[in-house]
């Protein structure tokens, strides 16, 4: 298995402080390489050659503005459906994405309110213990029609991805306990096989509140549970034959193991994004590199292929892929985040992380 990490230049702990030289590293550095060794099997060398040709083509498709962030990373400012429609079939090997949980969440009106700190569909929580809580979507404000629109949105995303993924290609899609059932069902209806879920154990400040305006009257009541987990659905494009045959043909069908003795697991403990990362990429839904690098690494079982994030936002998926050594495409229609990624990509992809949770 040929997986290589990028040599980093910034060492921080989860809280954003400088790391001690004696602290153990998460994803210790290895020599950077982007080519399969000549001693590899012929089928693997041919797979690498096809991937290189596909990469040259897909990162240049269309006339939309784009940042070629490195030799392995390209971010395109465009609508996902317009751009994916131009991609050749069977040209993407895996998808890792954290999409908008509600269709109205990122419309112009509500996103403008988010940036002004006035909420809209976004709830701006109060400061707690000296720390500002990040905006979260008000899922309870979604009407029945908006819920149907949400299902239709994810069905459209799934159908689009099903065409461009290679047989056996995996999709990792982030969701929320309140809407994950509907989101994941849309992918299954569209033809994907559900392969499980990654549960991110994360202690947040979402939920757990007493009735608004009557906290003193109902001190022993909580309106909804405090959120302590985040589901990521795992889906696979169907294929014919065995997994081994598909790996040799398409480089897909399985997941990368953590090591020879340890498989990839479906529970990952990871605290919320903090400190330096939030300063580097101030996006309301920024996922921490200590989590993203684990999921991204798993998505390409042989370390060969093209990863895609259709809702790239802050660029955390691209940064994680760059650190691991994967080729990665990202798209997003938000022009401000498109500019932010150009500044944030190198610092995010260069972070050294300790093995602390």
Kinemage of the C-alpha trace (Angstrom):
@kinemage 1
@onewidth
@group {chain A} dominant
@subgroup {mainchain}
@vectorlist {calphas} color= white
{ca unk a 1} P 0.000 0.000 0.000
{ca unk a 2} L 1.484 3.307 -1.048
{ca unk a 3} L 0.318 6.133 1.221
{ca unk a 4} L 2.506 9.139 1.925
{ca unk a 5} L 2.132 12.141 4.229
{ca unk a 6} L 3.190 15.684 3.456
{ca unk a 7} L 6.034 17.130 5.480
{ca unk a 8} L 4.469 19.747 7.735
{ca unk a 9} L 5.789 23.058 8.984
{ca unk a 10} L 3.360 23.956 11.795
{ca unk a 11} L 3.058 22.029 15.034
{ca unk a 12} L -0.030 22.629 17.166
{ca unk a 13} L -2.120 20.790 19.700
{ca unk a 14} L -5.897 20.549 19.434
{ca unk a 15} L -6.285 23.654 21.563
{ca unk a 16} L -4.042 25.638 19.227
{ca unk a 17} L -0.910 25.758 21.396
{ca unk a 18} L 2.575 24.897 20.176
{ca unk a 19} L 3.283 21.197 20.519
{ca unk a 20} L 6.085 19.812 22.644
{ca unk a 21} L 8.787 18.048 20.654
{ca unk a 22} L 8.229 14.955 22.798
{ca unk a 23} L 4.496 14.728 22.061
{ca unk a 24} L 3.480 11.806 19.814
{ca unk a 25} L 2.308 12.779 16.341
{ca unk a 26} L -0.931 11.779 14.669
{ca unk a 27} L 0.019 10.797 11.091
{ca unk a 28} L 3.830 11.015 11.510
{ca unk a 29} L 5.607 12.364 8.463
{ca unk a 30} L 6.890 10.068 5.730
{ca unk a 31} L 8.767 10.837 2.507
{ca unk a 32} L 6.503 12.443 -0.069
{ca unk a 33} L 5.896 10.469 -3.248
{ca unk a 34} L 3.233 10.719 -5.919
{ca unk a 35} L 4.273 7.772 -8.067
{ca unk a 36} L 3.833 4.027 -7.751
{ca unk a 37} L 7.228 2.255 -7.491
{ca unk a 38} L 8.472 0.419 -10.562
{ca unk a 39} L 8.485 -2.788 -8.522
{ca unk a 40} L 4.678 -2.625 -8.114
{ca unk a 41} L 2.485 -5.104 -10.037
{ca unk a 42} L 1.730 -4.240 -13.645
{ca unk a 43} L -1.969 -3.710 -12.930
{ca unk a 44} L -1.096 -1.143 -10.255
{ca unk a 45} L 1.271 0.723 -12.570
{ca unk a 46} L -1.436 0.804 -15.252
{ca unk a 47} L -3.971 2.039 -12.696
{ca unk a 48} L -1.608 4.842 -11.716
{ca unk a 49} L -1.081 5.805 -15.373
{ca unk a 50} L -4.831 5.965 -16.014
{ca unk a 51} L -5.295 8.059 -12.888
{ca unk a 52} L -2.621 10.524 -14.004
{ca unk a 53} L -4.300 10.946 -17.383
{ca unk a 54} L -7.717 11.383 -15.783
{ca unk a 55} L -6.339 13.916 -13.291
{ca unk a 56} L -4.861 16.082 -16.043
{ca unk a 57} L -8.237 16.137 -17.767
{ca unk a 58} L -10.741 16.564 -14.929
{ca unk a 59} L -8.936 19.350 -13.083
{ca unk a 60} L -9.081 21.458 -16.246
{ca unk a 61} L -12.707 20.814 -17.249
{ca unk a 62} L -14.878 23.895 -17.738
{ca unk a 63} L -14.170 27.616 -17.790
{ca unk a 64} L -15.120 28.405 -14.180
{ca unk a 65} L -12.624 30.200 -11.911
{ca unk a 66} L -10.313 27.816 -10.079
{ca unk a 67} L -7.307 27.640 -7.826
{ca unk a 68} L -4.682 25.020 -8.607
{ca unk a 69} L -3.581 24.883 -4.983
{ca unk a 70} L -0.834 22.339 -5.638
{ca unk a 71} L 0.044 19.614 -8.108
{ca unk a 72} L -2.492 17.427 -6.287
{ca unk a 73} L -5.286 19.875 -5.395
{ca unk a 74} L -7.709 21.991 -7.440
{ca unk a 75} L -10.636 24.063 -6.148
{ca unk a 76} L -13.286 25.243 -8.643
{ca unk a 77} L -15.769 28.027 -7.905
{ca unk a 78} L -18.932 26.612 -9.431
{ca unk a 79} L -22.287 24.982 -8.841
{ca unk a 80} L -21.778 21.297 -8.152
{ca unk a 81} L -24.460 20.106 -10.568
{ca unk a 82} L -23.187 22.165 -13.487
{ca unk a 83} L -19.620 21.020 -12.996
{ca unk a 84} L -20.320 17.335 -12.333
{ca unk a 85} L -22.482 17.204 -15.467
{ca unk a 86} L -19.338 17.856 -17.521
{ca unk a 87} L -17.239 15.190 -15.804
{ca unk a 88} L -16.651 11.939 -17.697
{ca unk a 89} L -18.340 8.832 -16.312
{ca unk a 90} L -16.167 6.721 -13.992
{ca unk a 91} L -13.623 9.493 -13.463
{ca unk a 92} L -13.758 9.976 -9.664
{ca unk a 93} L -12.597 7.312 -7.204
{ca unk a 94} L -14.065 8.530 -3.916
{ca unk a 95} L -16.070 11.386 -2.368
{ca unk a 96} L -15.683 12.900 1.093
{ca unk a 97} L -17.996 15.818 1.833
{ca unk a 98} L -19.829 17.793 4.499
{ca unk a 99} L -22.814 19.184 2.572
{ca unk a 100} L -25.298 21.839 3.657
{ca unk a 101} L -27.778 20.078 5.916
{ca unk a 102} L -30.663 22.184 4.639
{ca unk a 103} L -31.226 23.590 1.169
{ca unk a 104} L -32.159 27.012 2.577
{ca unk a 105} L -29.082 26.977 4.804
{ca unk a 106} L -26.825 28.402 2.114
{ca unk a 107} L -29.221 30.509 0.095
{ca unk a 108} L -28.166 34.112 -0.361
{ca unk a 109} L -30.560 35.572 2.219
{ca unk a 110} L -29.707 33.205 5.067
{ca unk a 111} L -25.976 33.154 4.346
{ca unk a 112} L -25.911 36.951 4.464
{ca unk a 113} L -27.572 36.785 7.898
{ca unk a 114} L -25.000 34.226 9.007
{ca unk a 115} L -22.109 36.522 8.088
{ca unk a 116} L -23.761 39.425 9.910
{ca unk a 117} L -24.333 37.294 12.998
{ca unk a 118} L -28.107 37.681 12.863
{ca unk a 119} L -29.116 34.083 12.439
{ca unk a 120} L -31.874 33.520 9.924
{ca unk a 121} L -31.999 29.736 9.516
{ca unk a 122} L -28.709 29.737 11.441
{ca unk a 123} L -28.829 29.905 15.233
{ca unk a 124} L -26.080 32.065 16.718
{ca unk a 125} L -25.551 30.632 20.221
{ca unk a 126} L -24.353 32.832 23.089
{ca unk a 127} L -20.789 32.848 24.320
{ca unk a 128} L -20.052 30.158 26.884
{ca unk a 129} L -17.189 30.122 29.351
{ca unk a 130} L -15.412 32.832 27.377
{ca unk a 131} L -15.662 30.969 24.072
{ca unk a 132} L -17.930 31.934 21.197
{ca unk a 133} L -20.083 29.076 19.970
{ca unk a 134} L -20.171 28.594 16.213
{ca unk a 135} L -23.419 29.054 14.250
{ca unk a 136} L -25.549 25.949 13.774
{ca unk a 137} L -28.573 25.426 11.504
{ca unk a 138} L -32.046 25.742 13.061
{ca unk a 139} L -33.265 22.360 11.812
{ca unk a 140} L -36.596 22.803 13.602
{ca unk a 141} L -37.557 25.721 11.342
{ca unk a 142} L -37.681 23.540 8.224
{ca unk a 143} L -41.217 23.166 6.904
{ca unk a 144} L -42.597 19.943 5.409
{ca unk a 145} L -41.995 21.338 1.933
{ca unk a 146} L -38.419 22.253 2.813
{ca unk a 147} L -37.881 18.728 4.115
{ca unk a 148} L -39.135 17.341 0.808
{ca unk a 149} L -36.821 19.769 -0.990
{ca unk a 150} L -33.958 18.545 1.174
{ca unk a 151} L -34.642 14.943 0.168
{ca unk a 152} L -34.824 15.961 -3.474
{ca unk a 153} L -31.563 17.882 -3.179
{ca unk a 154} L -29.647 14.906 -1.809
{ca unk a 155} L -31.245 12.580 -4.349
{ca unk a 156} L -29.935 14.861 -7.106
{ca unk a 157} L -26.485 14.908 -5.516
{ca unk a 158} L -26.458 11.122 -5.238
{ca unk a 159} L -27.555 10.545 -8.843
{ca unk a 160} L -24.880 12.947 -10.089
{ca unk a 161} L -22.139 11.274 -8.063
{ca unk a 162} L -23.243 7.762 -9.025
{ca unk a 163} L -22.442 8.491 -12.674
{ca unk a 164} L -18.975 9.960 -12.175
{ca unk a 165} L -17.721 7.543 -9.520
{ca unk a 166} L -15.826 4.460 -10.627
{ca unk a 167} L -17.432 1.109 -9.790
{ca unk a 168} L -16.766 0.395 -6.120
{ca unk a 169} L -16.083 4.061 -5.336
{ca unk a 170} L -17.047 5.147 -1.835
{ca unk a 171} L -18.903 8.239 -0.610
{ca unk a 172} L -18.459 9.560 2.933
{ca unk a 173} L -21.172 12.143 3.628
{ca unk a 174} L -21.541 14.058 6.884
{ca unk a 175} L -24.954 14.585 8.390
{ca unk a 176} L -26.727 15.339 11.656
{ca unk a 177} L -28.814 13.067 13.910
{ca unk a 178} L -31.942 15.068 13.070
{ca unk a 179} L -31.774 14.664 9.285
{ca unk a 180} L -29.386 11.746 8.650
{ca unk a 181} L -32.155 9.176 8.084
{ca unk a 182} L -33.586 11.167 5.199
{ca unk a 183} L -30.187 12.097 3.773
{ca unk a 184} L -28.904 8.529 3.766
{ca unk a 185} L -32.163 7.152 2.375
{ca unk a 186} L -31.834 9.489 -0.601
{ca unk a 187} L -28.443 7.958 -1.437
{ca unk a 188} L -29.804 4.422 -1.155
{ca unk a 189} L -32.805 5.246 -3.367
{ca unk a 190} L -30.420 6.619 -5.979
{ca unk a 191} L -28.625 3.291 -6.352
{ca unk a 192} L -25.820 3.374 -3.796
{ca unk a 193} L -25.132 0.515 -1.397
{ca unk a 194} L -25.024 1.625 2.209
{ca unk a 195} L -21.846 0.262 3.800
{ca unk a 196} L -22.292 1.610 7.308
{ca unk a 197} L -21.683 4.845 9.166
{ca unk a 198} L -18.708 6.476 10.798
{ca unk a 199} L -19.737 7.835 14.162
{ca unk a 200} L -17.692 10.833 15.201
{ca unk a 201} L -17.852 11.114 18.985
{ca unk a 202} L -17.746 14.840 19.650
{ca unk a 203} L -18.871 16.726 22.740
{ca unk a 204} L -20.688 19.844 21.543
{ca unk a 205} L -22.839 22.570 23.033
{ca unk a 206} L -25.783 21.816 20.732
{ca unk a 207} L -28.999 20.880 22.496
{ca unk a 208} L -29.431 20.262 26.192
{ca unk a 209} L -31.092 23.635 26.792
{ca unk a 210} L -34.020 24.288 29.125
{ca unk a 211} L -37.257 25.791 27.696
{ca unk a 212} L -36.441 29.227 26.300
{ca unk a 213} L -37.751 32.051 28.447
{ca unk a 214} L -38.769 29.690 31.250
{ca unk a 215} L -35.465 28.225 32.355
{ca unk a 216} L -36.103 28.935 36.053
{ca unk a 217} L -39.564 27.348 35.912
{ca unk a 218} L -38.306 24.103 34.366
{ca unk a 219} L -34.845 23.566 35.810
{ca unk a 220} L -35.070 19.757 35.427
{ca unk a 221} L -36.230 19.803 31.794
{ca unk a 222} L -34.111 19.648 28.639
{ca unk a 223} L -35.839 20.364 25.328
{ca unk a 224} L -33.643 17.943 23.370
{ca unk a 225} L -30.578 15.791 24.105
{ca unk a 226} L -27.133 17.339 24.161
{ca unk a 227} L -25.464 16.305 20.910
{ca unk a 228} L -22.436 14.067 21.494
{ca unk a 229} L -22.069 12.377 18.104
{ca unk a 230} L -22.053 13.090 14.377
{ca unk a 231} L -23.020 10.482 11.740
{ca unk a 232} L -21.143 10.128 8.458
{ca unk a 233} L -22.873 7.810 5.999
{ca unk a 234} L -20.700 5.410 3.985
{ca unk a 235} L -21.975 4.429 0.540
{ca unk a 236} L -20.488 2.456 -2.339
{ca unk a 237} L -21.249 2.387 -6.047
{ca unk a 238} L -22.204 -1.180 -7.024
{ca unk a 239} L -19.827 -3.259 -9.144
{ca unk a 240} L -19.617 -6.685 -10.719
{ca unk a 241} L -17.173 -9.403 -9.739
{ca unk a 242} L -15.054 -9.643 -6.599
{ca unk a 243} L -13.556 -6.867 -4.528
{ca unk a 244} L -10.060 -8.027 -5.532
{ca unk a 245} L -10.946 -7.845 -9.243
{ca unk a 246} L -12.439 -4.400 -8.810
{ca unk a 247} L -9.404 -3.152 -6.887
{ca unk a 248} L -7.136 -4.242 -9.719
{ca unk a 249} L -9.378 -2.662 -12.368
{ca unk a 250} L -10.582 0.539 -10.683
{ca unk a 251} L -8.582 0.916 -7.465
{ca unk a 252} L -11.842 0.953 -5.498
{ca unk a 253} L -14.196 -1.329 -3.615
{ca unk a 254} L -12.607 -1.343 -0.164
{ca unk a 255} L -11.184 1.032 2.424
{ca unk a 256} L -7.602 1.664 3.455
{ca unk a 257} L -6.628 -0.087 6.675
{ca unk a 258} L -5.096 1.872 9.546
{ca unk a 259} L -2.226 -0.639 9.541
{ca unk a 260} L -1.555 -4.236 8.614
{ca unk a 261} L -3.003 -5.316 11.949
{ca unk a 262} L -5.810 -2.763 12.304
{ca unk a 263} L -8.757 -2.133 9.967
{ca unk a 264} L -10.475 1.193 9.497
{ca unk a 265} L -13.090 1.543 12.251
{ca unk a 266} L -16.523 3.146 12.344
{ca unk a 267} L -16.127 5.093 15.600
{ca unk a 268} L -13.713 8.033 15.781
{ca unk a 269} L -13.400 10.228 18.836
{ca unk a 270} L -12.582 13.789 17.835
{ca unk a 271} L -13.255 17.075 19.622
{ca unk a 272} L -14.670 20.163 17.869
{ca unk a 273} L -12.409 22.307 15.714
{ca unk a 274} L -10.506 24.748 17.899
{ca unk a 275} L -7.693 27.240 18.117
{ca unk a 276} L -5.385 27.688 15.175
{ca unk a 277} L -7.515 25.785 12.658
{ca unk a 278} L -10.505 28.077 13.172
{ca unk a 279} L -8.249 31.104 12.779
{ca unk a 280} L -6.797 29.705 9.560
{ca unk a 281} L -10.185 28.877 8.015
{ca unk a 282} L -13.101 30.684 9.716
{ca unk a 283} L -15.882 28.580 8.176
{ca unk a 284} L -18.991 27.805 10.289
{ca unk a 285} L -18.831 24.079 9.489
{ca unk a 286} L -15.061 23.537 9.527
{ca unk a 287} L -14.192 19.917 10.357
{ca unk a 288} L -10.895 19.297 12.206
{ca unk a 289} L -7.923 17.886 10.351
{ca unk a 290} L -7.420 15.153 12.964
{ca unk a 291} L -10.769 13.705 11.844
{ca unk a 292} L -10.667 14.544 8.143
{ca unk a 293} L -7.270 12.955 7.597
{ca unk a 294} L -8.523 9.638 8.966
{ca unk a 295} L -11.627 9.578 6.760
{ca unk a 296} L -9.829 10.854 3.665
{ca unk a 297} L -7.044 8.301 4.073
{ca unk a 298} L -9.586 5.470 4.260
{ca unk a 299} L -11.424 6.543 1.096
{ca unk a 300} L -8.735 5.370 -1.369
{ca unk a 301} L -7.824 1.769 -0.476
{ca unk a 302} L -4.650 1.688 -2.592
{ca unk a 303} L -3.722 5.343 -2.235
{ca unk a 304} L -4.343 5.696 -5.982
{ca unk a 305} L -7.191 7.707 -7.464
{ca unk a 306} L -8.975 11.055 -7.454
{ca unk a 307} L -10.892 12.262 -4.424
{ca unk a 308} L -13.719 14.793 -4.775
{ca unk a 309} L -15.502 17.134 -2.350
{ca unk a 310} L -18.568 18.679 -4.057
{ca unk a 311} L -19.169 21.074 -1.143
{ca unk a 312} L -15.580 21.999 -0.407
{ca unk a 313} L -16.292 25.106 1.680
{ca unk a 314} L -13.215 25.798 3.790
{ca unk a 315} L -11.094 23.275 1.898
{ca unk a 316} L -10.600 20.906 4.842
{ca unk a 317} L -11.011 17.826 2.623
{ca unk a 318} L -8.486 19.133 0.096
{ca unk a 319} L -6.044 20.005 2.892
{ca unk a 320} L -6.345 16.524 4.399
{ca unk a 321} L -5.825 14.909 0.992
{ca unk a 322} L -2.777 17.077 0.351
{ca unk a 323} L -1.249 16.024 3.659
{ca unk a 324} L -1.844 12.330 2.925
{ca unk a 325} L -0.630 12.687 -0.659
{ca unk a 326} L -3.892 12.169 -2.578
{ca unk a 327} L -5.163 13.983 -5.646
{ca unk a 328} L -8.286 15.949 -4.749
{ca unk a 329} L -10.851 18.164 -6.481
{ca unk a 330} L -13.182 20.522 -4.664
{ca unk a 331} L -16.099 22.671 -5.798
{ca unk a 332} L -18.166 25.325 -4.064
{ca unk a 333} L -20.302 28.185 -5.311
{ca unk a 334} L -19.446 30.613 -2.491
{ca unk a 335} L -16.968 33.201 -3.766
{ca unk a 336} L -15.808 34.268 -0.299
{ca unk a 337} L -14.885 30.724 0.691
{ca unk a 338} L -13.245 30.282 -2.712
{ca unk a 339} L -10.898 33.148 -1.844
{ca unk a 340} L -10.426 31.965 1.740
{ca unk a 341} L -9.224 28.537 0.615
{ca unk a 342} L -6.395 30.097 -1.355
{ca unk a 343} L -5.038 31.527 1.918
{ca unk a 344} L -5.943 28.609 4.193
{ca unk a 345} L -4.856 25.609 2.122
{ca unk a 346} L -1.127 25.603 2.862
{ca unk a 347} L -1.451 26.217 6.634
{ca unk a 348} L -4.203 23.605 7.014
{ca unk a 349} L -2.388 20.958 5.010
{ca unk a 350} L 0.833 21.613 6.952
{ca unk a 351} L -0.578 21.171 10.463
{ca unk a 352} L 1.139 18.623 12.678
{ca unk a 353} L -1.280 17.053 15.094
{ca unk a 354} L -0.652 15.218 18.345
{ca unk a 355} L -2.372 11.908 19.061
{ca unk a 356} L -4.563 13.525 21.716
{ca unk a 357} L -8.323 13.166 21.083
